[in-house]
Amino acid sequence: MDIATLGDLVMAGFRKLGFIRYAGIEGVEFAEGRNAVAMTPGPEHLNHNGDVHAAVLFGLAETAAMGAAVSGIAAHMTDSFVVARDGRIEYLARAKGTAGPFLATAELPGDTLESLRTEAAARRPVEFTVPVRITGGDEITVAAADFTAVIRPRRS
């Protein structure tokens, strides 16, 4: 399966999820080892200060991270699955609702990409860190996150 087809399938799958629909998360870029998603906040996404709620930003970051993880194993998607084991986010600046849209970008380092492909091809479980950066429409970084992605072979 080529990367463009996989990207379309991943985003189509994401759009079926209630949280993705609620948050209004849309795909922006899907390439090998890289995924970018965005959301434009509405009133339902804001906290009492008029900022994007922390949980929405966390969900946006996790969506970008897992998309990047999937993008690294396009050739092995039929016999592997990807899940998040954990995640940590640091809020660096206010995510003012008026500063949207917000863009979450996840990119795997080249050595991580090669390692996870090797392990997936050998049908061995692998865990790795996926860094994510969230910026507002004003290009100010509002959050940085790291997620642990787990790729495991599907059971026969």
Contacts in CASP RR format, 6 or more apart in sequence:
PFRMAT RR
TARGET T0000
AUTHOR 0000-0000-0000
METHOD contacts of the structure
MODEL  1
MDIATLGDLVMAGFRKLGFIRYAGIEGVEFAEGRNAVAMTPGPEHLNHNG
DVHAAVLFGLAETAAMGAAVSGIAAHMTDSFVVARDGRIEYLARAKGTAG
PFLATAELPGDTLESLRTEAAARRPVEFTVPVRITGGDEITVAAADFTAV
IRPRRS
1 9 0 8 1.000
1 74 0 8 1.000
1 75 0 8 1.000
1 77 0 8 1.000
1 78 0 8 1.000
2 74 0 8 1.000
3 30 0 8 1.000
3 31 0 8 1.000
3 32 0 8 1.000
3 71 0 8 1.000
3 74 0 8 1.000
4 30 0 8 1.000
6 30 0 8 1.000
6 70 0 8 1.000
6 71 0 8 1.000
6 74 0 8 1.000
6 77 0 8 1.000
7 30 0 8 1.000
7 71 0 8 1.000
10 30 0 8 1.000
10 67 0 8 1.000
10 70 0 8 1.000
10 71 0 8 1.000
11 26 0 8 1.000
11 27 0 8 1.000
11 30 0 8 1.000
14 20 0 8 1.000
14 25 0 8 1.000
14 27 0 8 1.000
14 63 0 8 1.000
15 21 0 8 1.000
19 59 0 8 1.000
20 63 0 8 1.000
22 44 0 8 1.000
23 39 0 8 1.000
23 45 0 8 1.000
23 56 0 8 1.000
23 59 0 8 1.000
23 60 0 8 1.000
24 39 0 8 1.000
24 40 0 8 1.000
25 37 0 8 1.000
25 38 0 8 1.000
25 39 0 8 1.000
25 59 0 8 1.000
25 60 0 8 1.000
25 63 0 8 1.000
26 37 0 8 1.000
26 38 0 8 1.000
26 39 0 8 1.000
27 36 0 8 1.000
27 37 0 8 1.000
27 38 0 8 1.000
28 36 0 8 1.000
28 37 0 8 1.000
28 38 0 8 1.000
28 103 0 8 1.000
29 35 0 8 1.000
29 36 0 8 1.000
29 105 0 8 1.000
30 36 0 8 1.000
30 67 0 8 1.000
30 71 0 8 1.000
31 71 0 8 1.000
32 71 0 8 1.000
32 72 0 8 1.000
32 74 0 8 1.000
32 113 0 8 1.000
33 68 0 8 1.000
33 71 0 8 1.000
33 72 0 8 1.000
33 107 0 8 1.000
33 108 0 8 1.000
33 110 0 8 1.000
33 113 0 8 1.000
34 68 0 8 1.000
34 71 0 8 1.000
34 105 0 8 1.000
34 106 0 8 1.000
34 107 0 8 1.000
34 108 0 8 1.000
35 64 0 8 1.000
35 65 0 8 1.000
35 67 0 8 1.000
35 68 0 8 1.000
35 70 0 8 1.000
35 71 0 8 1.000
35 105 0 8 1.000
35 106 0 8 1.000
36 64 0 8 1.000
36 103 0 8 1.000
36 104 0 8 1.000
36 105 0 8 1.000
36 106 0 8 1.000
37 60 0 8 1.000
37 63 0 8 1.000
37 64 0 8 1.000
37 103 0 8 1.000
37 104 0 8 1.000
38 101 0 8 1.000
38 102 0 8 1.000
38 103 0 8 1.000
38 104 0 8 1.000
39 45 0 8 1.000
39 56 0 8 1.000
39 60 0 8 1.000
39 101 0 8 1.000
39 102 0 8 1.000
40 100 0 8 1.000
40 101 0 8 1.000
40 102 0 8 1.000
41 52 0 8 1.000
41 56 0 8 1.000
41 97 0 8 1.000
41 100 0 8 1.000
41 101 0 8 1.000
41 102 0 8 1.000
42 97 0 8 1.000
45 52 0 8 1.000
45 53 0 8 1.000
45 56 0 8 1.000
45 97 0 8 1.000
46 52 0 8 1.000
46 53 0 8 1.000
46 97 0 8 1.000
47 53 0 8 1.000
47 54 0 8 1.000
49 94 0 8 1.000
50 96 0 8 1.000
50 97 0 8 1.000
51 94 0 8 1.000
51 95 0 8 1.000
51 96 0 8 1.000
51 97 0 8 1.000
52 95 0 8 1.000
52 96 0 8 1.000
52 97 0 8 1.000
52 102 0 8 1.000
52 142 0 8 1.000
54 89 0 8 1.000
54 91 0 8 1.000
57 89 0 8 1.000
57 91 0 8 1.000
57 95 0 8 1.000
57 102 0 8 1.000
57 134 0 8 1.000
57 142 0 8 1.000
57 143 0 8 1.000
58 89 0 8 1.000
58 145 0 8 1.000
60 102 0 8 1.000
60 104 0 8 1.000
60 134 0 8 1.000
61 89 0 8 1.000
61 104 0 8 1.000
61 106 0 8 1.000
61 132 0 8 1.000
61 134 0 8 1.000
61 143 0 8 1.000
61 145 0 8 1.000
61 147 0 8 1.000
62 84 0 8 1.000
62 87 0 8 1.000
62 145 0 8 1.000
62 147 0 8 1.000
63 104 0 8 1.000
64 104 0 8 1.000
64 105 0 8 1.000
64 106 0 8 1.000
64 132 0 8 1.000
65 84 0 8 1.000
65 106 0 8 1.000
65 130 0 8 1.000
65 132 0 8 1.000
65 145 0 8 1.000
65 147 0 8 1.000
65 149 0 8 1.000
66 82 0 8 1.000
66 83 0 8 1.000
66 84 0 8 1.000
66 130 0 8 1.000
66 147 0 8 1.000
66 149 0 8 1.000
67 82 0 8 1.000
67 106 0 8 1.000
68 106 0 8 1.000
68 107 0 8 1.000
68 108 0 8 1.000
68 130 0 8 1.000
68 149 0 8 1.000
69 82 0 8 1.000
69 108 0 8 1.000
69 116 0 8 1.000
69 128 0 8 1.000
69 130 0 8 1.000
69 149 0 8 1.000
69 151 0 8 1.000
70 77 0 8 1.000
70 82 0 8 1.000
72 108 0 8 1.000
72 113 0 8 1.000
72 116 0 8 1.000
72 117 0 8 1.000
73 80 0 8 1.000
73 82 0 8 1.000
73 116 0 8 1.000
73 117 0 8 1.000
73 120 0 8 1.000
73 151 0 8 1.000
75 117 0 8 1.000
75 121 0 8 1.000
76 117 0 8 1.000
76 120 0 8 1.000
76 121 0 8 1.000
78 154 0 8 1.000
79 123 0 8 1.000
79 153 0 8 1.000
79 154 0 8 1.000
80 120 0 8 1.000
80 123 0 8 1.000
80 151 0 8 1.000
80 152 0 8 1.000
80 153 0 8 1.000
80 154 0 8 1.000
81 151 0 8 1.000
81 152 0 8 1.000
81 154 0 8 1.000
82 149 0 8 1.000
82 150 0 8 1.000
82 151 0 8 1.000
83 149 0 8 1.000
83 150 0 8 1.000
83 152 0 8 1.000
84 147 0 8 1.000
84 148 0 8 1.000
84 149 0 8 1.000
84 150 0 8 1.000
85 127 0 8 1.000
85 147 0 8 1.000
85 148 0 8 1.000
85 149 0 8 1.000
85 150 0 8 1.000
86 147 0 8 1.000
86 148 0 8 1.000
87 145 0 8 1.000
87 146 0 8 1.000
87 147 0 8 1.000
87 148 0 8 1.000
88 145 0 8 1.000
88 146 0 8 1.000
88 147 0 8 1.000
89 143 0 8 1.000
89 144 0 8 1.000
89 145 0 8 1.000
90 143 0 8 1.000
90 144 0 8 1.000
90 145 0 8 1.000
91 142 0 8 1.000
91 143 0 8 1.000
92 141 0 8 1.000
92 142 0 8 1.000
92 143 0 8 1.000
92 144 0 8 1.000
93 140 0 8 1.000
93 141 0 8 1.000
93 142 0 8 1.000
94 142 0 8 1.000
95 102 0 8 1.000
95 134 0 8 1.000
95 136 0 8 1.000
95 142 0 8 1.000
95 143 0 8 1.000
99 136 0 8 1.000
99 137 0 8 1.000
99 138 0 8 1.000
99 140 0 8 1.000
99 142 0 8 1.000
100 136 0 8 1.000
100 137 0 8 1.000
100 138 0 8 1.000
101 136 0 8 1.000
101 137 0 8 1.000
102 134 0 8 1.000
102 135 0 8 1.000
102 136 0 8 1.000
102 137 0 8 1.000
102 142 0 8 1.000
103 134 0 8 1.000
103 135 0 8 1.000
103 136 0 8 1.000
103 137 0 8 1.000
104 132 0 8 1.000
104 133 0 8 1.000
104 134 0 8 1.000
105 132 0 8 1.000
105 133 0 8 1.000
105 134 0 8 1.000
105 135 0 8 1.000
106 130 0 8 1.000
106 131 0 8 1.000
106 132 0 8 1.000
106 147 0 8 1.000
107 131 0 8 1.000
108 116 0 8 1.000
108 128 0 8 1.000
108 130 0 8 1.000
112 128 0 8 1.000
112 129 0 8 1.000
115 126 0 8 1.000
115 128 0 8 1.000
116 126 0 8 1.000
116 128 0 8 1.000
116 151 0 8 1.000
119 125 0 8 1.000
119 126 0 8 1.000
119 151 0 8 1.000
120 126 0 8 1.000
120 151 0 8 1.000
120 153 0 8 1.000
123 153 0 8 1.000
124 153 0 8 1.000
125 150 0 8 1.000
125 151 0 8 1.000
125 152 0 8 1.000
125 153 0 8 1.000
126 150 0 8 1.000
126 151 0 8 1.000
127 148 0 8 1.000
127 149 0 8 1.000
127 150 0 8 1.000
127 151 0 8 1.000
128 148 0 8 1.000
128 149 0 8 1.000
129 146 0 8 1.000
129 147 0 8 1.000
129 148 0 8 1.000
129 149 0 8 1.000
130 146 0 8 1.000
130 147 0 8 1.000
130 148 0 8 1.000
130 149 0 8 1.000
131 144 0 8 1.000
131 145 0 8 1.000
131 146 0 8 1.000
132 144 0 8 1.000
132 145 0 8 1.000
132 146 0 8 1.000
132 147 0 8 1.000
133 141 0 8 1.000
133 143 0 8 1.000
133 144 0 8 1.000
133 145 0 8 1.000
134 141 0 8 1.000
134 142 0 8 1.000
134 143 0 8 1.000
134 144 0 8 1.000
134 145 0 8 1.000
135 141 0 8 1.000
135 142 0 8 1.000
136 142 0 8 1.000
END
